[in-house]
């Protein structure tokens, strides 16, 4: 039996209210993990920008570059 199957079997032993609470906890943890990932990516992008690895471009510059590559 896989670990996921074992967890699901254990979850089914919980009451309805406990399963609802478990779902809410898992959902909140997923949201928090995604927020952490976004923050990490933002910090890395900021660091890359300040170190010169990234440069800023206006919307027009990006659109012109895209048109030239077609």
VMD Tcl script that builds the backbone (N, CA, C; Angstrom):
set m [mol new atoms 210]
animate dup $m
set s [atomselect $m all]
$s set {name element resname resid chain x y z} {
  {N N UNK 1 A 0.849 -1.186 0.000}
  {CA C UNK 1 A 0.000 0.000 0.000}
  {C C UNK 1 A 0.888 1.242 0.000}
  {N N UNK 2 A 0.574 2.186 -0.876}
  {CA C UNK 2 A 1.378 3.404 -0.950}
  {C C UNK 2 A 1.102 4.297 0.256}
  {N N UNK 3 A 2.002 5.223 0.468}
  {CA C UNK 3 A 1.854 6.171 1.572}
  {C C UNK 3 A 0.571 6.990 1.413}
  {N N UNK 4 A 0.289 7.405 0.183}
  {CA C UNK 4 A -0.921 8.200 -0.054}
  {C C UNK 4 A -2.174 7.393 0.276}
  {N N UNK 5 A -2.196 6.123 -0.116}
  {CA C UNK 5 A -3.342 5.280 0.215}
  {C C UNK 5 A -3.511 5.155 1.718}
  {N N UNK 6 A -2.395 5.011 2.420}
  {CA C UNK 6 A -2.455 4.891 3.879}
  {C C UNK 6 A -2.999 6.175 4.507}
  {N N UNK 7 A -2.565 7.308 3.997}
  {CA C UNK 7 A -3.042 8.590 4.520}
  {C C UNK 7 A -4.537 8.742 4.249}
  {N N UNK 8 A -4.960 8.379 3.042}
  {CA C UNK 8 A -6.388 8.481 2.709}
  {C C UNK 8 A -7.228 7.548 3.584}
  {N N UNK 9 A -6.723 6.352 3.825}
  {CA C UNK 9 A -7.444 5.432 4.707}
  {C C UNK 9 A -7.579 6.017 6.111}
  {N N UNK 10 A -6.506 6.615 6.617}
  {CA C UNK 10 A -6.550 7.231 7.942}
  {C C UNK 10 A -7.515 8.425 7.952}
  {N N UNK 11 A -7.492 9.216 6.880}
  {CA C UNK 11 A -8.384 10.379 6.805}
  {C C UNK 11 A -9.840 9.935 6.826}
  {N N UNK 12 A -10.143 8.810 6.191}
  {CA C UNK 12 A -11.512 8.308 6.176}
  {C C UNK 12 A -11.991 7.875 7.557}
  {N N UNK 13 A -11.074 7.644 8.470}
  {CA C UNK 13 A -11.439 7.280 9.848}
  {C C UNK 13 A -11.861 8.501 10.659}
  {N N UNK 14 A -11.573 9.699 10.137}
  {CA C UNK 14 A -11.931 10.928 10.848}
  {C C UNK 14 A -13.414 11.214 10.677}
  {N N UNK 15 A -13.929 12.016 11.586}
  {CA C UNK 15 A -15.320 12.456 11.457}
  {C C UNK 15 A -15.412 13.457 10.306}
  {N N UNK 16 A -16.636 13.733 9.889}
  {CA C UNK 16 A -16.858 14.690 8.812}
  {C C UNK 16 A -16.218 16.034 9.139}
  {N N UNK 17 A -16.448 16.522 10.352}
  {CA C UNK 17 A -15.906 17.817 10.771}
  {C C UNK 17 A -14.382 17.797 10.782}
  {N N UNK 18 A -13.794 16.700 11.214}
  {CA C UNK 18 A -12.335 16.594 11.236}
  {C C UNK 18 A -11.768 16.572 9.809}
  {N N UNK 19 A -12.478 15.907 8.894}
  {CA C UNK 19 A -12.032 15.899 7.495}
  {C C UNK 19 A -12.128 17.295 6.892}
  {N N UNK 20 A -13.190 18.021 7.228}
  {CA C UNK 20 A -13.323 19.406 6.769}
  {C C UNK 20 A -12.160 20.249 7.288}
  {N N UNK 21 A -11.820 20.074 8.557}
  {CA C UNK 21 A -10.718 20.807 9.159}
  {C C UNK 21 A -9.395 20.430 8.478}
  {N N UNK 22 A -9.219 19.138 8.214}
  {CA C UNK 22 A -8.014 18.663 7.539}
  {C C UNK 22 A -7.886 19.303 6.159}
  {N N UNK 23 A -8.985 19.348 5.415}
  {CA C UNK 23 A -8.966 19.974 4.093}
  {C C UNK 23 A -8.570 21.447 4.187}
  {N N UNK 24 A -9.123 22.145 5.154}
  {CA C UNK 24 A -8.808 23.562 5.326}
  {C C UNK 24 A -7.340 23.759 5.683}
  {N N UNK 25 A -6.828 22.926 6.563}
  {CA C UNK 25 A -5.410 23.005 6.949}
  {C C UNK 25 A -4.517 22.749 5.744}
  {N N UNK 26 A -4.823 21.700 4.983}
  {CA C UNK 26 A -4.021 21.377 3.804}
  {C C UNK 26 A -4.082 22.505 2.770}
  {N N UNK 27 A -5.272 23.055 2.554}
  {CA C UNK 27 A -5.438 24.148 1.599}
  {C C UNK 27 A -4.611 25.359 2.032}
  {N N UNK 28 A -4.679 25.697 3.313}
  {CA C UNK 28 A -3.925 26.848 3.829}
  {C C UNK 28 A -2.421 26.619 3.720}
  {N N UNK 29 A -1.985 25.408 3.972}
  {CA C UNK 29 A -0.555 25.096 3.850}
  {C C UNK 29 A -0.097 25.197 2.396}
  {N N UNK 30 A -0.935 24.761 1.473}
  {CA C UNK 30 A -0.606 24.877 0.050}
  {C C UNK 30 A -0.488 26.347 -0.346}
  {N N UNK 31 A -1.419 27.157 0.128}
  {CA C UNK 31 A -1.401 28.587 -0.169}
  {C C UNK 31 A -0.137 29.219 0.386}
  {N N UNK 32 A 0.199 28.889 1.613}
  {CA C UNK 32 A 1.386 29.456 2.249}
  {C C UNK 32 A 2.660 29.012 1.526}
  {N N UNK 33 A 2.717 27.765 1.121}
  {CA C UNK 33 A 3.884 27.266 0.391}
  {C C UNK 33 A 4.039 28.004 -0.936}
  {N N UNK 34 A 2.929 28.238 -1.630}
  {CA C UNK 34 A 2.976 28.960 -2.900}
  {C C UNK 34 A 3.405 30.405 -2.678}
  {N N UNK 35 A 2.910 31.038 -1.603}
  {CA C UNK 35 A 3.337 32.404 -1.278}
  {C C UNK 35 A 4.834 32.465 -1.034}
  {N N UNK 36 A 5.345 31.490 -0.300}
  {CA C UNK 36 A 6.783 31.435 -0.028}
  {C C UNK 36 A 7.573 31.299 -1.329}
  {N N UNK 37 A 7.077 30.468 -2.235}
  {CA C UNK 37 A 7.750 30.272 -3.515}
  {C C UNK 37 A 7.747 31.561 -4.339}
  {N N UNK 38 A 6.617 32.258 -4.355}
  {CA C UNK 38 A 6.524 33.522 -5.088}
  {C C UNK 38 A 7.475 34.554 -4.485}
  {N N UNK 39 A 7.515 34.638 -3.167}
  {CA C UNK 39 A 8.408 35.586 -2.492}
  {C C UNK 39 A 9.867 35.265 -2.797}
  {N N UNK 40 A 10.205 33.991 -2.795}
  {CA C UNK 40 A 11.574 33.572 -3.106}
  {C C UNK 40 A 11.936 33.977 -4.533}
  {N N UNK 41 A 11.017 33.740 -5.476}
  {CA C UNK 41 A 11.267 34.118 -6.868}
  {C C UNK 41 A 11.407 35.631 -7.010}
  {N N UNK 42 A 10.595 36.381 -6.280}
  {CA C UNK 42 A 10.671 37.841 -6.334}
  {C C UNK 42 A 12.009 38.330 -5.783}
  {N N UNK 43 A 12.455 37.744 -4.676}
  {CA C UNK 43 A 13.756 38.125 -4.110}
  {C C UNK 43 A 14.880 37.826 -5.098}
  {N N UNK 44 A 14.803 36.666 -5.747}
  {CA C UNK 44 A 15.833 36.282 -6.712}
  {C C UNK 44 A 15.822 37.226 -7.916}
  {N N UNK 45 A 14.647 37.574 -8.405}
  {CA C UNK 45 A 14.551 38.487 -9.541}
  {C C UNK 45 A 15.103 39.862 -9.174}
  {N N UNK 46 A 14.791 40.328 -7.981}
  {CA C UNK 46 A 15.300 41.623 -7.529}
  {C C UNK 46 A 16.822 41.594 -7.424}
  {N N UNK 47 A 17.339 40.505 -6.869}
  {CA C UNK 47 A 18.789 40.342 -6.748}
  {C C UNK 47 A 19.440 40.297 -8.138}
  {N N UNK 48 A 18.828 39.553 -9.056}
  {CA C UNK 48 A 19.352 39.464 -10.423}
  {C C UNK 48 A 19.320 40.831 -11.106}
  {N N UNK 49 A 18.261 41.590 -10.895}
  {CA C UNK 49 A 18.144 42.920 -11.496}
  {C C UNK 49 A 19.234 43.838 -10.964}
  {N N UNK 50 A 19.427 43.844 -9.643}
  {CA C UNK 50 A 20.420 44.734 -9.040}
  {C C UNK 50 A 21.849 44.322 -9.380}
  {N N UNK 51 A 22.052 43.060 -9.679}
  {CA C UNK 51 A 23.400 42.604 -10.041}
  {C C UNK 51 A 23.676 42.752 -11.537}
  {N N UNK 52 A 22.652 43.186 -12.288}
  {CA C UNK 52 A 22.845 43.404 -13.712}
  {C C UNK 52 A 22.505 42.208 -14.577}
  {N N UNK 53 A 22.043 41.134 -13.986}
  {CA C UNK 53 A 21.674 39.953 -14.773}
  {C C UNK 53 A 20.376 40.179 -15.540}
  {N N UNK 54 A 19.547 41.089 -15.037}
  {CA C UNK 54 A 18.288 41.444 -15.695}
  {C C UNK 54 A 18.277 42.938 -15.960}
  {N N UNK 55 A 17.621 43.326 -17.015}
  {CA C UNK 55 A 17.477 44.737 -17.294}
  {C C UNK 55 A 16.003 45.049 -17.514}
  {N N UNK 56 A 15.648 46.299 -17.330}
  {CA C UNK 56 A 14.252 46.688 -17.527}
  {C C UNK 56 A 14.062 47.187 -18.953}
  {N N UNK 57 A 12.871 46.989 -19.469}
  {CA C UNK 57 A 12.497 47.445 -20.798}
  {C C UNK 57 A 11.087 48.007 -20.727}
  {N N UNK 58 A 10.840 49.004 -21.548}
  {CA C UNK 58 A 9.476 49.547 -21.600}
  {C C UNK 58 A 8.591 48.574 -22.366}
  {N N UNK 59 A 7.291 48.733 -22.224}
  {CA C UNK 59 A 6.335 47.903 -22.967}
  {C C UNK 59 A 6.564 48.033 -24.467}
  {N N UNK 60 A 6.844 49.246 -24.911}
  {CA C UNK 60 A 7.055 49.497 -26.336}
  {C C UNK 60 A 8.291 48.741 -26.823}
  {N N UNK 61 A 9.368 48.773 -26.042}
  {CA C UNK 61 A 10.582 48.044 -26.415}
  {C C UNK 61 A 10.304 46.556 -26.580}
  {N N UNK 62 A 9.563 45.996 -25.665}
  {CA C UNK 62 A 9.244 44.566 -25.716}
  {C C UNK 62 A 8.394 44.263 -26.944}
  {N N UNK 63 A 7.401 45.107 -27.208}
  {CA C UNK 63 A 6.531 44.889 -28.364}
  {C C UNK 63 A 7.319 45.010 -29.674}
  {N N UNK 64 A 8.194 45.996 -29.768}
  {CA C UNK 64 A 9.002 46.156 -30.966}
  {C C UNK 64 A 9.934 44.972 -31.165}
  {N N UNK 65 A 10.535 44.493 -30.093}
  {CA C UNK 65 A 11.427 43.334 -30.176}
  {C C UNK 65 A 10.647 42.117 -30.651}
  {N N UNK 66 A 9.443 41.922 -30.139}
  {CA C UNK 66 A 8.611 40.795 -30.547}
  {C C UNK 66 A 8.239 40.896 -32.028}
  {N N UNK 67 A 7.927 42.119 -32.485}
  {CA C UNK 67 A 7.568 42.309 -33.886}
  {C C UNK 67 A 8.754 42.043 -34.804}
  {N N UNK 68 A 9.940 42.416 -34.372}
  {CA C UNK 68 A 11.134 42.204 -35.185}
  {C C UNK 68 A 11.505 40.732 -35.286}
  {N N UNK 69 A 11.134 39.951 -34.279}
  {CA C UNK 69 A 11.493 38.521 -34.296}
  {C C UNK 69 A 10.529 37.689 -35.137}
  {N N UNK 70 A 9.414 38.291 -35.572}
  {CA C UNK 70 A 8.428 37.549 -36.380}
  {C C UNK 70 A 8.848 37.411 -37.801}
}
mol reanalyze $m
mol bondsrecalc $m
mol representation Tube
mol addrep $m
